[in-house]
Amino acid sequence: MILSLGSSSSRGMTGFLEEAHARMLERGPGSVQARSSPVTTLGHLAGAVAARHALEGPSLAVSGTCASGSHAIGLAFQQIALGQA
């Protein structure tokens, strides 16, 4: 069975990324951890969960502020309608 995974967020890890950016401006690039960018990417969550559970379908993230849930439902509907789910 092939399962798809979608995650959505209104903001993701924006606060963490903003703190890392401020730290870099104050103390330089060496003060920011290398993982700052990957862990702030919303798609990282969907990919990590899909990999952990060996899901074989599409793995995607939606970040559309307040409409993220509606976007995710629309994408799921589209996949079903196109026979991709």
The 8 nearest C-alpha neighbors of each residue, nearest first, counted from 0:
[[1, 2, 55, 54, 56, 3, 84, 53],
 [2, 0, 56, 55, 54, 3, 84, 57],
 [1, 3, 56, 54, 55, 0, 4, 84],
 [4, 2, 56, 57, 58, 5, 1, 54],
 [3, 5, 58, 45, 57, 59, 49, 2],
 [6, 4, 59, 60, 58, 45, 3, 7],
 [5, 7, 60, 45, 61, 59, 4, 8],
 [8, 6, 61, 67, 60, 62, 68, 5],
 [9, 7, 62, 11, 10, 67, 64, 61],
 [8, 64, 10, 65, 62, 63, 67, 11],
 [11, 9, 8, 13, 64, 12, 62, 63],
 [10, 12, 8, 13, 41, 9, 39, 40],
 [11, 13, 39, 15, 14, 10, 16, 40],
 [12, 14, 16, 15, 11, 17, 10, 39],
 [15, 13, 17, 16, 12, 18, 11, 10],
 [14, 16, 18, 12, 17, 13, 19, 39],
 [15, 17, 19, 13, 18, 14, 20, 39],
 [16, 18, 20, 14, 19, 15, 13, 21],
 [19, 17, 21, 15, 20, 16, 22, 14],
 [20, 18, 22, 16, 17, 21, 31, 23],
 [19, 21, 17, 23, 18, 22, 16, 24],
 [20, 22, 24, 18, 23, 19, 17, 25],
 [23, 21, 19, 25, 20, 24, 26, 18],
 [22, 24, 27, 28, 20, 26, 21, 25],
 [23, 25, 21, 22, 27, 26, 20, 28],
 [24, 26, 22, 23, 27, 21, 20, 30],
 [27, 25, 23, 22, 24, 30, 28, 29],
 [26, 28, 23, 29, 24, 30, 25, 22],
 [27, 29, 23, 30, 31, 26, 24, 22],
 [30, 28, 31, 27, 23, 32, 26, 33],
 [31, 29, 28, 27, 26, 23, 32, 22],
 [32, 30, 29, 28, 19, 23, 33, 22],
 [33, 31, 34, 35, 30, 29, 19, 36],
 [32, 34, 35, 31, 36, 37, 29, 30],
 [33, 35, 32, 37, 36, 38, 39, 31],
 [36, 34, 33, 32, 38, 37, 39, 16],
 [35, 37, 39, 34, 38, 40, 33, 16],
 [38, 36, 40, 39, 34, 35, 43, 33],
 [39, 37, 40, 36, 35, 34, 43, 41],
 [40, 38, 12, 36, 37, 41, 35, 16],
 [39, 41, 37, 42, 38, 43, 36, 12],
 [40, 42, 43, 44, 11, 60, 39, 45],
 [41, 43, 60, 45, 44, 40, 59, 46],
 [42, 44, 46, 41, 40, 45, 47, 38],
 [45, 43, 47, 42, 46, 41, 48, 6],
 [44, 46, 42, 48, 47, 43, 58, 6],
 [47, 45, 49, 43, 44, 48, 58, 50],
 [46, 48, 50, 44, 49, 45, 43, 51],
 [49, 47, 51, 45, 50, 46, 44, 52],
 [48, 50, 54, 46, 52, 47, 51, 53],
 [51, 49, 53, 47, 48, 52, 46, 54],
 [52, 50, 48, 49, 53, 47, 54, 46],
 [51, 53, 49, 50, 54, 48, 47, 55],
 [54, 52, 50, 51, 49, 55, 48, 2],
 [55, 53, 49, 52, 2, 56, 50, 1],
 [54, 56, 1, 2, 53, 57, 3, 49],
 [57, 55, 3, 2, 1, 54, 58, 4],
 [58, 56, 3, 59, 4, 55, 2, 5],
 [59, 57, 4, 45, 46, 5, 3, 56],
 [60, 58, 5, 42, 45, 57, 4, 6],
 [59, 61, 6, 42, 5, 7, 41, 45],
 [62, 60, 7, 67, 63, 6, 71, 8],
 [63, 61, 8, 67, 7, 64, 9, 60],
 [62, 64, 67, 66, 9, 61, 65, 8],
 [9, 65, 63, 66, 67, 62, 10, 8],
 [64, 66, 9, 67, 63, 68, 8, 69],
 [65, 67, 69, 63, 64, 68, 70, 9],
 [68, 66, 63, 70, 69, 7, 62, 65],
 [67, 69, 71, 70, 66, 72, 7, 65],
 [70, 68, 72, 66, 71, 67, 73, 65],
 [69, 71, 73, 67, 68, 72, 66, 74],
 [70, 72, 68, 74, 73, 69, 67, 75],
 [73, 71, 75, 69, 74, 70, 76, 68],
 [72, 74, 70, 76, 71, 75, 69, 77],
 [73, 75, 77, 71, 76, 72, 70, 78],
 [76, 74, 72, 78, 77, 73, 71, 79],
 [77, 75, 73, 79, 74, 78, 80, 72],
 [76, 78, 74, 80, 75, 79, 81, 73],
 [79, 77, 83, 75, 81, 84, 76, 80],
 [78, 80, 84, 82, 76, 77, 81, 83],
 [79, 81, 77, 82, 78, 76, 83, 84],
 [82, 80, 78, 79, 83, 77, 84, 76],
 [83, 81, 79, 80, 84, 78, 77, 76],
 [82, 84, 78, 81, 79, 80, 77, 56],
 [83, 79, 78, 82, 3, 2, 81, 1]]
